[in-house]
Amino acid sequence: MRIGGRARRSLALSFEEKHPLILPEKDHVSKLLIERAHQKVYHQGQAMTLGALRTQGYWITAANKLVKRHIHQCAPCRAMRAPAVQQQMGELPQSRIEPTPPFTHIGMDCFGPNTVKDRRIEVKRWGLLTCMYSRAIHIELLDSMSTDALINAPRSFICIRGPVKTICCDNGTNFIGAKNELLASFASLGSGIQDALKDFMIEFKFNSPSASHAGGVWERQIRTVKSVLNAMLPTYTTRMDTMALKTAFYEVMAIVNSRPLSVDNLNKPDEIVLTPNHLVLMKPSQPTVVPGEFDNQEVYGRKMRRKVQFAEHFWTEWRNQYFVHINKRQKWTKMERSIAIGDIVLIMDENLPRGQWLIAVVQQVFKDNDALVRRVQLRVANRHLDRQGKKMTEPSVLERPVQKLILLVPAIDS
């Protein structure tokens, strides 16, 4: 059976183009013809694939639906144009929604470098940003990015702010080296000392590699610190030395810790504007001059009962003003298909063209408390083969968030 139509007298068109052959939708030959036409146009879109199919003299019923389905399942098309995998935003960690003393659970990251003048030479200095889950920050000055500097800076921070239970950070080599060195030092102690110090051990939590969004709670504060620092640096007419940069860091810390956590009540004069300094300093902001007399001496006094009442008041206002905003998902609101073991994926790399991204297979998945997968372990394909086609080296294993993956072939199809 063929199509009739009004172009029967055309001399420019072939017989197959004037009268295409009618094929059923669910026939296997129809799928093979669509696949061949799609390959002939080098994996272009729906319109070009349909055009190549009609030019070859075939009229498949419901061809639009079949071509669209084939393009959606085509692995080369996914490798060229498919978006990254998405998943519903995860739940807030328990340490971020429970009232705790300041800087008990912290996030840590570095920013910089800033060039300073030390005598007659110019050297680079970095800042260590430690952000508490109640959004207060602390900045320590680093003279290098070595492992020793990453150990000494948190020690200085703990001496000022008190003990820390959890440190969250990315997979920087200096952070991992600091953790391994501390664990090695702890293992060298006797068993009795280990048992006595076990309750004081700091738990390190590392984000997945390339998952900068997982540390958004402190990455956002780095942006705020840089914004304030850039506005302050033009006031210095000459190159700063190390002490001047340290003073600038402390001034930035005071400004950022006095920011409001919520903007809903800024126009209500009878309500308190909640800031991190309310909990850290028991004061709304950092004083710029030496104060004279306090209006309310009980608040700033040394009575622990008053401090406890002030902290309780802070967490009450924190729940009313701030928690209502972080409780709802701003993006990634829909639940998507979770990456499964056996899926073939493409690993995104912003430093390479898309055609050079690595292909890998999922060999392990890590489920969160809501049974959704947001982090996977991958076995990367090995391109180095000998003349017999055998692998010359063992395949490498990587860990990535699902937001850095593009699904090529699902496990049920592979």
Phi, psi and omega per residue, in radians:
M1 nan 2.408 -3.140
R2 -2.289 2.830 3.110
I3 -1.379 2.454 3.061
G4 -1.445 -1.871 3.067
G5 1.758 3.101 -3.034
R6 -1.730 0.024 -3.073
A7 -1.736 0.460 -3.038
R8 -1.176 -0.524 -3.077
R9 -1.584 0.083 -3.120
S10 -1.206 2.344 3.086
L11 -1.671 -0.268 -3.104
A12 -1.433 -0.419 -3.083
L13 -1.721 2.612 3.070
S14 -1.354 2.951 3.141
F15 -1.099 -0.682 3.141
E16 -1.165 -0.587 3.133
E17 -1.309 -0.610 3.117
K18 -1.307 -0.589 -3.080
H19 -2.310 1.366 -3.125
P20 -1.107 2.621 3.122
L21 -1.353 2.286 -3.109
I22 -1.490 2.231 3.115
L23 -2.202 2.554 -3.123
P24 -1.282 2.772 -3.069
E25 -1.196 -0.747 -2.978
K26 -1.649 0.255 -3.135
D27 -1.452 2.531 -3.126
H28 -1.184 -0.560 3.116
V29 -1.123 -0.615 3.115
S30 -1.082 -0.722 3.120
K31 -1.152 -0.677 3.129
L32 -1.177 -0.654 3.110
L33 -1.160 -0.693 3.099
I34 -1.128 -0.714 3.127
E35 -1.114 -0.716 3.131
R36 -1.171 -0.717 3.119
A37 -1.137 -0.639 3.124
H38 -1.180 -0.656 3.085
Q39 -1.253 -0.539 -3.118
K40 -1.179 -0.554 3.109
V41 -1.644 0.245 3.075
Y42 1.006 0.874 2.981
H43 1.033 0.788 3.036
Q44 -1.510 -2.944 -2.983
G45 -1.375 -2.948 -3.043
Q46 -1.155 -0.759 -3.076
A47 -1.135 -0.755 -3.125
M48 -1.205 -0.618 3.093
T49 -1.170 -0.738 3.092
L50 -1.128 -0.676 3.108
G51 -1.093 -0.733 3.098
A52 -1.147 -0.611 3.134
L53 -1.173 -0.745 3.137
R54 -1.225 -0.626 3.121
T55 -1.095 -0.578 3.135
Q56 -1.330 -0.126 3.058
G57 1.603 0.588 3.133
Y58 -2.204 2.360 3.077
W59 -2.132 1.798 -3.095
I60 -1.728 2.265 3.105
T61 -1.141 2.445 -3.086
A62 0.973 0.720 -3.080
A63 -1.168 -0.612 3.141
N64 -1.012 -0.803 -3.130
K65 -1.147 -0.712 -3.118
L66 -1.190 -0.726 3.138
V67 -1.154 -0.740 3.128
K68 -1.074 -0.725 3.123
R69 -1.147 -0.704 -3.131
H70 -1.142 -0.741 3.124
I71 -1.122 -0.657 3.130
H72 -1.144 -0.557 -3.116
Q73 -1.655 -0.052 -3.077
C74 -1.322 2.119 -3.109
A75 -1.143 -0.772 3.090
P76 -1.073 -0.638 3.098
C77 -1.153 -0.680 3.084
R78 -1.129 -0.679 3.137
A79 -1.138 -0.527 -3.106
M80 -1.549 -0.591 -2.946
R81 -2.327 -0.171 -3.049
A82 -1.203 2.498 3.077
P83 -1.323 2.952 3.128
A84 -1.231 2.763 3.117
V85 -1.191 2.440 3.084
Q86 -2.102 2.738 3.074
Q87 -2.609 2.674 -3.129
Q88 -0.998 2.467 -3.135
M89 -1.034 2.371 -3.071
G90 -1.265 2.966 3.130
E91 -1.335 2.709 3.104
L92 -1.214 2.436 3.095
P93 -1.153 2.688 -3.091
Q94 -1.086 -0.584 -3.103
S95 -1.222 -0.216 -3.122
R96 -1.699 -0.201 -3.092
I97 -2.098 0.121 3.086
E98 -1.942 2.400 3.100
P99 -1.096 2.107 3.118
T100 -2.354 2.780 3.059
P101 -1.042 2.713 -3.110
P102 -0.990 2.413 3.052
F103 1.045 0.670 3.010
T104 -1.462 -0.765 3.065
H105 -2.055 2.107 -2.981
I106 -2.250 2.785 2.976
G107 -2.037 2.532 -2.967
M108 -2.344 2.339 3.082
D109 -2.771 2.822 -3.107
C110 -1.924 2.652 3.037
F111 -2.460 2.752 -3.102
G112 2.252 -2.852 0.151
P113 -1.576 2.783 3.004
N114 -1.951 2.251 -3.109
T115 -1.497 2.205 3.133
V116 -2.179 2.873 -3.133
K117 -1.821 2.056 3.104
D118 -1.973 1.818 -2.993
R119 1.024 -1.972 -3.087
R120 -1.876 0.093 -3.128
I121 -2.056 2.759 3.100
E122 -1.831 2.258 -3.120
V123 -2.223 2.904 -3.109
K124 -1.849 2.473 3.095
R125 -2.277 2.560 -3.139
W126 -2.048 2.805 3.059
G127 -1.974 2.431 3.086
L128 -1.820 1.951 -3.106
L129 -1.678 2.090 3.112
T130 -2.008 1.963 -2.998
C131 -1.943 2.194 3.125
M132 -1.431 2.748 -3.128
Y133 -1.225 -0.242 2.983
S134 -1.572 0.222 2.969
R135 1.350 0.277 2.971
A136 -1.488 2.666 -3.090
I137 -2.193 2.773 3.028
H138 -2.470 2.306 -3.077
I139 -2.035 2.206 3.042
E140 -1.986 2.494 -3.138
L141 -1.509 2.293 3.112
L142 -1.984 2.374 3.075
D143 -1.599 -0.116 3.081
S144 -2.823 3.060 3.115
M145 -1.871 0.442 -3.095
S146 -1.359 2.954 3.110
T147 -1.145 -0.681 3.130
D148 -1.076 -0.710 3.113
A149 -1.144 -0.620 3.122
L150 -1.288 -0.274 3.035
I151 -1.546 -0.734 -3.096
N152 -1.204 -0.640 -3.110
A153 -1.122 -0.840 3.059
P154 -1.103 -0.539 3.074
R155 -1.114 -0.733 3.079
S156 -1.127 -0.695 3.122
F157 -1.095 -0.751 -3.121
I158 -1.158 -0.634 3.100
C159 -1.094 -0.518 -3.120
I160 -1.561 -0.815 -2.982
R161 -1.711 -0.233 3.125
G162 1.810 3.115 -3.062
P163 -1.089 2.661 3.139
V164 -2.171 2.397 3.113
K165 -1.687 -0.693 -3.040
T166 -2.333 2.348 3.029
I167 -2.128 2.079 3.083
C168 -1.800 2.355 -3.116
C169 -2.748 3.057 3.100
D170 -1.521 -2.994 -3.063
N171 -1.671 0.646 3.047
G172 -1.096 2.516 -3.094
T173 -1.084 -0.543 3.115
N174 -1.237 -0.630 3.098
F175 -1.183 -0.772 3.125
I176 -1.132 -0.675 3.098
G177 -1.127 -0.672 3.099
A178 -1.115 -0.732 3.115
K179 -1.107 -0.817 -3.107
N180 -1.114 -0.661 3.138
E181 -1.192 -0.670 3.106
L182 -1.178 -0.706 3.117
L183 -1.163 -0.634 3.100
A184 -1.159 -0.681 3.093
S185 -1.148 -0.667 3.128
F186 -1.193 -0.647 -3.128
A187 -1.206 -0.424 -3.134
S188 -1.346 -0.190 3.127
L189 -1.364 2.861 3.090
G190 -1.224 2.830 -3.108
S191 -1.115 -0.624 3.123
G192 -1.146 -0.724 3.109
I193 -1.202 -0.618 3.114
Q194 -1.106 -0.735 3.121
D195 -1.135 -0.634 -3.132
A196 -1.254 -0.544 -3.084
L197 -1.681 -0.014 -3.056
K198 -1.102 -0.626 3.137
D199 -1.248 -0.295 -3.118
F200 -1.768 0.094 -3.129
M201 -1.221 2.522 3.098
I202 -1.634 2.285 3.113
E203 -1.596 2.159 3.094
F204 -1.635 2.294 3.060
K205 -2.137 2.033 -3.098
F206 -1.776 2.362 3.019
N207 -1.265 2.871 3.057
S208 -1.140 2.580 3.060
P209 -1.010 2.448 3.137
S210 1.170 0.257 3.126
A211 -1.836 1.202 -3.128
S212 -1.172 -0.449 -3.140
H213 -1.177 -0.406 3.128
A214 -1.188 -0.406 3.077
G215 -1.847 0.552 -3.098
G216 -1.077 -0.447 -3.091
V217 -1.172 -0.520 3.056
W218 -1.836 -0.399 3.061
E219 -1.114 -0.624 3.113
R220 -1.153 -0.611 3.127
Q221 -1.255 -0.505 3.038
I222 -1.078 -0.709 3.094
R223 -1.101 -0.712 3.114
T224 -1.146 -0.742 3.129
V225 -1.093 -0.769 3.121
K226 -1.100 -0.659 3.132
S227 -1.112 -0.779 3.123
V228 -1.194 -0.703 -3.110
L229 -1.150 -0.700 3.112
N230 -1.137 -0.549 3.097
A231 -1.309 -0.431 -3.126
M232 -1.508 -0.595 -3.011
L233 -1.096 -0.612 3.112
P234 -1.100 -0.283 3.122
T235 -1.297 -0.301 3.114
Y236 -1.557 2.059 -3.065
T237 -1.341 -0.471 3.140
T238 -2.072 2.980 3.129
R239 -1.142 2.287 -3.114
M240 -1.276 2.642 2.957
D241 -1.653 -3.088 -3.054
T242 -1.122 -0.733 -3.122
M243 -1.183 -0.636 3.099
A244 -1.142 -0.696 3.096
L245 -1.151 -0.660 3.101
K246 -1.117 -0.725 3.087
T247 -1.110 -0.707 3.105
A248 -1.099 -0.680 3.091
F249 -1.072 -0.741 -3.136
Y250 -1.172 -0.619 3.091
E251 -1.179 -0.691 3.070
V252 -1.092 -0.735 3.127
M253 -1.043 -0.716 3.133
A254 -1.167 -0.668 -3.128
I255 -1.210 -0.790 -3.088
V256 -1.190 -0.627 3.129
N257 -1.283 -0.160 3.084
S258 -1.756 0.176 3.134
R259 -1.342 2.653 3.089
P260 -1.307 2.444 3.096
L261 -1.404 -0.355 3.130
S262 -2.442 2.557 -3.126
V263 -1.879 0.091 -3.070
D264 -1.219 -0.540 -3.030
N265 -1.928 0.372 -3.134
L266 -1.196 -0.445 -3.138
N267 -1.726 0.240 3.115
K268 -1.961 1.818 -3.046
P269 -1.190 -0.342 -3.088
D270 -1.566 -0.014 -3.132
E271 -1.973 2.592 -3.124
I272 -1.329 2.455 3.062
V273 -1.614 1.916 -3.016
L274 -1.325 2.238 3.103
T275 -2.287 2.774 3.078
P276 -1.058 -0.510 3.132
N277 -1.135 -0.359 3.088
H278 -1.054 -0.602 -3.136
L279 -1.635 -0.627 -3.067
V280 -1.312 -0.818 -3.062
L281 -1.849 -0.101 -2.993
M282 1.065 0.391 3.133
K283 -2.411 2.692 -3.117
P284 -1.240 -0.489 -3.096
S285 -2.694 2.917 3.124
Q286 -1.372 2.186 3.123
P287 -1.199 2.436 3.140
T288 -1.625 -0.331 3.084
V289 -2.256 2.904 3.122
V290 -1.204 2.081 -3.061
P291 -1.311 2.729 3.107
G292 -1.604 -1.574 -3.123
E293 -1.984 2.465 3.092
F294 -1.526 2.495 3.099
D295 -1.260 -0.673 -3.121
N296 -2.112 1.661 -3.073
Q297 -1.275 -0.356 -3.130
E298 -1.188 -0.615 -3.097
V299 -1.174 -0.703 -3.085
Y300 -1.691 0.159 -3.114
G301 -1.360 -3.076 -3.072
R302 -1.733 0.121 -3.130
K303 -1.337 2.142 -3.087
M304 -1.129 -0.536 -3.128
R305 -1.086 -0.694 3.129
R306 -1.208 -0.636 3.126
K307 -1.158 -0.677 3.113
V308 -1.131 -0.734 3.110
Q309 -1.109 -0.667 3.125
F310 -1.144 -0.724 3.106
A311 -1.123 -0.707 3.100
E312 -1.095 -0.678 3.100
H313 -1.136 -0.663 3.115
F314 -1.082 -0.813 -3.094
W315 -1.223 -0.520 3.041
T316 -1.117 -0.830 3.086
E317 -1.168 -0.569 3.117
W318 -1.088 -0.749 3.106
R319 -1.166 -0.683 -3.074
N320 -1.310 -0.605 -3.003
Q321 -1.797 -0.739 -2.950
Y322 -1.750 -0.712 -3.033
F323 -1.136 -0.534 -3.130
V324 -1.121 -0.400 -3.132
H325 -1.526 -0.665 -3.114
I326 -1.461 -0.186 -3.103
N327 -1.301 -0.531 -3.102
K328 -1.666 2.604 -3.121
R329 -1.407 2.180 3.118
Q330 -1.431 -0.516 3.086
K331 -2.627 3.108 -3.073
W332 0.899 0.973 -3.044
T333 -1.583 -0.329 -3.065
K334 -1.719 2.571 3.101
M335 -1.490 2.153 -3.121
E336 -1.888 3.029 3.083
R337 -1.135 2.293 3.132
S338 -1.374 2.479 3.037
I339 -1.074 2.353 -3.076
A340 -2.045 2.823 3.093
I341 -1.132 2.289 -3.114
G342 1.760 -0.185 3.087
D343 -1.151 2.448 3.046
I344 -1.721 2.164 -2.999
V345 -2.278 2.878 3.053
L346 -1.949 2.269 -3.082
I347 -1.595 2.102 -3.121
M348 -1.251 2.444 3.098
D349 -2.538 1.904 -3.072
E350 -1.169 -0.274 -3.106
N351 -1.564 -0.050 -3.114
L352 -2.218 2.693 2.990
P353 -1.094 2.705 -3.055
R354 -1.074 -0.556 -3.139
G355 -1.201 -0.242 3.137
Q356 -1.817 0.132 3.106
W357 -1.194 2.577 -3.066
L358 -1.360 2.555 3.037
I359 -1.769 2.387 -3.089
A360 -2.502 2.891 3.061
V361 -2.087 2.450 -3.118
V362 -1.354 2.133 3.137
Q363 -1.946 -0.209 3.090
Q364 -2.762 2.462 3.105
V365 -2.104 2.621 3.124
F366 -2.073 1.974 -3.106
K367 -1.570 2.440 3.063
D368 -1.455 -3.049 -3.106
N369 -1.112 -0.459 3.122
D370 -1.582 0.249 3.089
A371 1.178 0.305 3.072
L372 -1.771 2.572 -3.096
V373 -1.686 2.131 3.088
R374 -2.186 -0.028 -3.118
R375 -2.582 2.332 -3.054
V376 -2.367 2.831 3.023
Q377 -1.940 2.303 -2.995
L378 -2.052 2.575 2.969
R379 -1.916 1.967 -3.017
V380 -1.383 2.439 3.131
A381 -1.119 2.463 -3.109
N382 -1.732 2.039 -3.107
R383 -1.625 -0.142 -3.097
H384 -1.595 1.827 -3.126
L385 -2.117 2.657 3.072
D386 -1.497 -2.992 -3.075
R387 -1.198 -0.405 3.096
Q388 -1.522 0.006 3.136
G389 1.441 0.257 3.134
K390 -1.653 2.693 -3.116
K391 -1.200 2.324 3.125
M392 -1.517 -0.510 3.127
T393 -2.308 2.818 3.104
E394 -1.276 2.523 3.123
P395 -1.158 2.516 3.140
S396 -1.501 2.698 -3.112
V397 -2.065 2.241 -3.136
L398 -2.169 2.783 3.056
E399 -2.134 2.240 -3.065
R400 -2.485 2.682 2.969
P401 -1.334 2.748 -3.099
V402 -1.185 -0.385 3.131
Q403 -1.193 -0.225 3.112
K404 -1.793 0.273 -3.086
L405 -2.119 2.606 3.027
I406 -2.123 2.104 -3.080
L407 -1.306 2.136 3.104
L408 -1.699 -1.007 -3.116
V409 -2.312 2.036 3.091
P410 -1.129 2.787 -3.068
A411 -1.116 -0.603 -3.094
I412 -1.216 -0.429 3.124
D413 -1.584 -0.450 -3.080
S414 -1.437 nan nan
